[in-house]
Amino acid sequence: MKNSEILKKLEKEAKQNKKSASYLFYGDKRVDLFFYALEFSKMVMTSRIDENFEEYESIIKKIESLQHPDIEIINRENQNIKIDEIREIIYSAIESSYNSPKKIFILSGIEGLRKESSNALLKILEEPPKDVYFILLSRSLNIIPTIKSRTIKFHIEAENNKELDVSREIYYFFDGNENNIKKWKEKGISIEKYNKYVSSLTDAVSYIIQMKKYLNGEIENIETDELDLIIKYNKSTEYIGKKVKFSDIREVYTAVNEIETEFKQEREKLSDLLGKIIINTKNSANGDKLKKLISLKNSVRNNVNIRSILFNFFDLLQEE
């Protein structure tokens, strides 16, 4: 399995006990990069401790609960990393660790770094302080070349449905996201039971907007857990892709207005939403219709009228 292979490579790297190092873990959105960053951190922090010792278990628990004093996690939500945050990292990196062999900084969303922040980060990557490790997480290699050249790169590939031991239907329902699939398997949740929550276009739009607000940090506490919301969101895009053609035209107009209001300033998120809806139309739409839907979805990133795109998109979905 791919994950066991990469973990072996990371373990081999951790055993080298380098004085200081900078790493780049990259892979698409199906991969839980943060999981691998934490696993590597465990290997580094326990490299010289016997697994049977009480200290070993204590370190592992602190890392898993994100409470280890010598591991700093920056930008886990993949927002833009500000220049002030980079400066704080530099100051913190100079300080000695509390009681660990290394001090580790995990930075997510490196692909979104702006030029000023990239240049500031580059300075400390070029000459990292002794016993400091940087683990940079990125969804692509589309980052400045100088950062790439200063890091040890690990490409982490997504596992397929057989490797994750799930059906193709479940794999594509969760977009191949291994973290969500593993959580689903652990909880043993029935996907079909969620049909009762998404039985209308109004329900679907409601959960889509809730997910968008949750990802933006606009709602910190939801009534149910994150996996529950993810399933409802996925069911909602499935409903729109397969059943919107049975919806009343007034309900469709209301849905378009609500989606436009919520997403008109976030075109990237809207493009992702329309893309997920298109995936759910593949079995029922002909090639010409799919091409038109994809063209509309791609045009979202341009300076075009969002309302017009959404009306055309939903008109196509309602066509027989």
N, C-alpha and C positions, 0 to 999 in steps of 0.2 A: 504494500500500500504506500501511496505517495507520502502520507504524513509520517509514517514510521521511517521512511528513507531520509526525509529532511531532518527529522529529530536525531537520527544517527549522525548526520553531518554536523548538526549544531553541537551535539555532545562532543564530537571529536575536536571541534573548534574551541569549545569551552575548556577542554583539558590542556590546551596549549598555554593557558594562563598568561596571556599577553599583558604587558604593563599597561597599555591603553589601546583602544581600538574603536573604530566607527564602522557600524554595519548598516546595510540597507536591505530590508526585507521587502520584496515587492511581489504583488500578485493581484488578480482582479477582485471584484467585489464579492465573489463567491467564497473567497478564502478569509478565514478569521486570522488576520495577521497579528492581532493583539495576543491571541492565544499562543502563537509561536514565540512572540517577544517575551511573554511571561515564562514559558517553558525554558527558553534560553537563559533567562535571568535566574531561574532556579538552579540550572546547571552551573552557572558561574558562581553563584553565592554558596553552593554546597560542594564545590569541586574537591575540597580537602577535608570533608567531614564524612564520617562513616554513616551510612543510612540507618544503622541501629541506634545511633546516639539521639538523645532527646533534643539536642540542639538542632539536628537536621530537621526533625518534624516541626519544630518551632519556626524555623526559617521558611519552610514550605508553606505553612499556614499563613504566615504574615504576607508572603508574596501573593498567595491566592486570594486573600482578603484585601489586597491592595493597601496593606498597612506597613510595608517594610520601609524603615526610615531612610535607607540608602537607595531606594528606587523611586525616581520621580517620573510621573506620567503626565505628559503634556499633550493637550488637544485630542483627547480620546474621541471626542464627538466630531472630529474632522472639520472643524471650523477654520477660518483663516488664522494662522499663527502671527501674532503681532510682533513688531520689532522689540517692544518692551519685554515680551515673554522670552525672546531669545537672549536679551541682555541679562535677565534674571537667571537663565540657565547658565550663562557664562560665569556670573558671580558665584552661583551655587556650586559649579563644577570645580572651582578653585578651592573651596572648603574641603576639609578632610571628611572622610566617611565616619559614621558613628562607631560602628564596630564590625565592619565587613571587609572582605578582601578587595571589593570593588565598589564603586559608586556608579549606578546605571541610570541613564536618561532614556526614556522611551518617548519618541515624538511621532505622532500620527499625522497624516495629511501632508506629507512632504511635497506631494505633487502640486499642492495649492499654494506653496510658499511664494510670496512676492519677492521682487528683486532685492529690496532693501533687507528683508529678513533673511533671504538666502545668503547674501554677502556677509551678514553678521554671523550667521551660523558657520559659514565656511571658515572664518578666522579661527574658531576653536577646533574645528575638525582637522585643520592643517597641523595644529600643535596641541593635541588634547593633553590635559594634565595627567600626571601619573595616576594609575589605578582608576581611571574613568573610562566607562564604555558608553558609547552612544548607539542606540538602536533606532534607526529611522524607518518608518513604515510608509509605503507608497503604493498607490493603486496602478501606477505605471512607471515607466522609465523616462517619461517626458518631464525631466527635471534638469536643472542646469548641469552641464557636463563636469564642472569642477567638483560639485558635490559627489557625483557618481564616481569620479576618479579617486576621491579620498576615502571611499568606503569599500568594505568587503561585502560583496553582493550575494544574496541568497534569493533565487527565484522560487517562490512557493506556488505550486500548481494546485488547482482545485481537484478534488476527488470526484470521480463519476458516480453514478447511482449504484453500480455494483460494489464499488469500494466502500460506499457509505451504507450498503445493504438496505436499499430502499427501491421501490418501483420507480420507473421513469416518470409516472404521473406525479408522485410525491416529489421527486427531484425537481421537476419543472415547476411544480406549484410553489416551491420555495426558491425558485431561481437558482438552484444548485448551491444555495448558501449553506455551507457545511455546519456553521454554528447553529443556525435555526433548525436544521434537520436533526442535529444531535439533541437539541433541547426537546424537539417534538418527540423523538424516539424515547427519551428518558421519561417524559410525562405520559406517553401512551395516549395522546389525545386523538379523538375521532374527528377527522376533517369534515365528514359529512354532517355531523351534528351542528356545524356552523351555518348550514343552509338556512336555518330558522332565523338567524340574526340578519342575514342579507337576503331579504325576500322582495325588495323593491329598489328602484333606482335611487329613491330618497335615502334608504339605508346605506346603499353603496357609497354615495357621495359623502354622507356623514362620516363614515369610517375612513374614507380617503383624506378628508380634511383633518380628522383627528390624528391620523398618522403623520401628516405633514407638520402639524403643530407640535406633535411630540418630538419629531426629529429636529425641529427648530428650537427645542427647549422652551416653547411657549406654555407647555403644560408639564410640570415636573411629576405630578402624581396622577396616574390614571387608575380607574377603579379596578382594572384587572392588570395582569402582568404583561410584559412586552410581547411575549410569544402569542398571547391571546389577541393582541391588537394586530400583530403581523398576519395572523391567520385571517382575521376579519378583513384586513386590507387586501390580502391576496384574493379572498372570496369576492370582495367588492369589484376588483378589476376583472375577475372571471365573470361575474354577473353582467357587467357592462359589455364585455366582449361577446358574450353568448346570448344575452337576453334583452338588451336594450331595445331591440327591434320590436319587442312586444309592449314597450312602454307607451303611455299616452304622450302626445306631442307637447302638452303643457308641462308635463313632468320633465321632459327632455329639456325644454327651454329653461326651466328653473334650475336644472342640474348644470347646464352650460353657464348660466349667470353665476352660480355659486363657485364653480371651478375657476371661472375667469377672475372673480374677485380674489380668491385665495392664491392663485398661481401666477397672476399677470406680472408680478415682480420677481418671480422665481422660475424662469424659463427652463433652466436645466432640470429642475424637479418635475415640471410639467412634461417635458420631453420624455423623461423616464416613465412617468405615469402612462402617457399615450403608448409608449413602446410596450409596456406590460399588457395593456389592453389589446394591442395588436396581436401579441403572442396568443391570446385566448380566442382570436378570430380565425386562426390559420386553418382549422379544419372545416370551417363553414364558409369561408370567403374564397372567391376565385382569384386567379393571379392578378388580373387587372385591378380589382378592388383593393387587394393588398398593397399593390404598388402605389395607388393613390393615398391610402392611409399612411404608408411609410413616408411618402413625399410630404404630406401635411405635418407629420411628426417631426421630420427633419427641418422643416421651415420655421419651427418654433424658435430656434436659436437666432434666426434673422430678425431684422427690425420690421416685423409684420404685425398686423392686427390680430391679437390673440383671440378675440371674440369671433372674428370671421373664421379663423382656423378651427376653433372648437365647434362652431355650427356646421361647417363642412364635414368635419370629422364624424360628428354624431349623425349627420344626414346619411353618410356612407354606411355607418353601422346599422342604420334602420332599413337600408335597402335589402330586399330579398335576393 
